[in-house]
Amino acid sequence: MQDSPKTHSDEELLSSMKSTSDIEESMSLSDASVPEGRCGFSLCFDNVNQRTTVRHQTRDNKNKMFNMVQGYAALDRVPTLHLNDDPPSPESIKSIPLDKYLPSEMDEIDLRFELTTIVNRILCEYIPIFKPLANAVNRHIQHRYSKISASKSQLVPIGVLDKDESRVSDTIDILEEYHKYFPLKPNGQPYSIVLHADGLSVERGNNAQNARINGNTAWTQLQGLQMNIQEWHKRCLLLQDIFDEMYKGSSGREVGTLFQLKNYFNHRNVTSNVKQSFNHDEEFLDFTTNGYVVLAAMHVLNMQELDEIPNSFPDTEDKQMHFLYDVSGKLVDMVFLSTRPNVKHILQDHGKDSEIDTEFCVCRTEHQDPEMIFCANKDCMFGGWFHLDCIGLDEDSVPEGDWWCSTECRKYQPGKKKKSTVADNLTDHKKSYALKLMWHGLNQKVRRDALRENDGNRIIMHWRFDLLNFYEHNHPKYFHVCHQLLSAINGAVSPRLQHSLTWNRTVNPNGGPGKNLEMDLQMEFFNKEYKESVKDAAGQLTEATIARHSQMVGVGKVINRVYEKQVASVQRPTIQTTSPHYRENDIIDFVSMMSPENIFTTTPGRQFKSFPDFTHILYKKISASAFKKRLVRLRKELAKHREITIQMQRN
């Protein structure tokens, strides 16, 4: 294991960040090649649009929107410069096995371990008989770089650019600006570094590189940057899918639904728009997941009261730990949904005579373009699946989220028109709702936990599961960038970049184990600081104003701390964090309210009125053949792009 890099005091950081020119000079290694053994660095950027309003509007004096981007550099804590940096050949990209993009059997075993660990923590926090075991529970899942990941990150803001990333020409200018920070290889080629961003910015970066693909050098082709999708915006998207599926205002009187629980426990800041209330929505999902896990444990242990001691509870600590793991394992078994049937179906070699491509679309014919879209009405009269060219759509115009093939399907109301079937009468839809909520909530917890620990292997494993989620919920752009990441990890970039993309995905602004943050989330914090700094400029934003305030981002806090410590002799009081048990009374109320519902006792035919046909299954919309062909097509496009860049550089 590598030693942790040295941390720096506020004074040292301040002296190293005097001005933008100093930052550029300190990070530019263009005069010499990078020696082995040193850590590299990564960049992250995002738009930081600023809207200014005028008090007196006229035809010439209007509100303005300044479209800009901001970035920062982060020193990689996990060394990668000792690894081979030779880029792959197009043939090696084409030969990446398809199973590398999908969850394996070992991935499911690892996911079960993660889920069991999270359930252990919940039970030891809220169930009295397990609380004495809290110190013995695994609080930090260790990995090979745990020590380094606990060290404080060195972050350097690189300023705000007055560029609009929605324009390809401006995105090209942005990437060219970032190229000046790049080191040189001995042969004069750029030493490629990772540029982290959200999904939309990655797509725009890819478009800019495609627009410059005819350049005759790696510099003009903008090949010094490896675009990479980041984590926080993905978590927003996954959480939004959960709320779209399980959060309905019509369920306010149905005990146990998200909307009813929100009202009962006074989570007033929770909304259906996750991007506007992410922290509140995630905290609320955490709370409801904890409540249902405790309730499920009481059902497994046949406990009537939360402080009851089951007859089977052992009397020694070792046996109690085994008992805890046994209960957690049973709870995970209750909620776990395997991807193996879907993966096996996708990886099957469907021949030309297979009917999978043609049995859904209204055209009932084979197409050279296999891309299809699914009607959000599960009872669609046309069958559900449609070729894009049959309905006059191309891949770029596919809408995010739900899509309906007709007005009739959009207005279709299953609760009123669908007749009950034998399967409906045998399914407990209320129990299915509770199990699915636990499944979603626990998966959100393990993803956040992997990020906080900077566990690269776990993070990449979650992306393999998420590729199926993006297809199921019709997120083609995130499917594309997820495919790009998994391709890179499995051989589409050099070994050095593969290692960096796996282990340098987070930053730790304050230091400490389990305190890592997504790089795009840290970018959001920098954006907030910049907007607060520049708001006093009102409508008088100029290039000089933007440059001056962009230099103050991050540095301003350091200046204040140094002034308070050395000049004013002010000692700031330690911030008191919220107790981890601040929701314990609400969990007790949750159990008291939900116990009479017997939600985990199977009652065939039971259902919530707002969720009449809810089932605890995954991936109902995946067309295996279309999914496989999309993987193959995107892999070929990556190989073709690599081939063209090589040819143009040779010319």
Buried (B, 14 or more C-beta within 10 A) or exposed (E): EEEBBEEEEBEEBBEEBEEBEBBBEBBEBEEEBBEEEBBBBBBBBBBBBBEBEEEEEEEEEEEEEBBBBBBBBBBBBBBBBEBEBEBBBBEEBBEBEBEBBBBBEEBBEBBBBBBBBBBBBBBBBBBEBBEEBBEBBEBBBEBBBBBBBBBBBBBBBBBBBBBBBEBBEBBBBBBBBBBEBBBBBEEEBBBBBBBBBBBBBBBBBBEBBBBBBEBEEBBBBBBBBBBBBBBBBBBBBBBBBBBBBBBBEEBEEBBBBBBBBBBBBEBEEBBBEBEEBBEBBBBBBBBBBBBBBBBBBBBBBEBEEBEBEBEEBEEEEEEBBEBBBEBBBBBBEBBBEEBEEBBEBBBEEBEEEBEBBBEBBBEEEEBEEBBBBBBBBBEBEBEBBBBBEBBEBEBEEBEEEEBBBEEEBEEBEEEEEBEEEEEBEEBBBBBBBBBBBBBBBBBBBBBBBBBBBBBBBBBBBBBBBBBBBBBBBBBBBBBBBBBBBBBBBBBBBBBBBBBBBBBBBBBBBEEEBBBBBBBBBBBBEBBEBBBEBBEEBEEEBEEEBBBBBBBBBBBBEBEBBBEBBEEEEEEEEEEEEEEEEEBEEBBBBBBEBBBEBBBBEEEEEBBBEBBBBBBBEBBEBBBBBBBBBBBEBBBEBBBEBBBBBEEBBEE
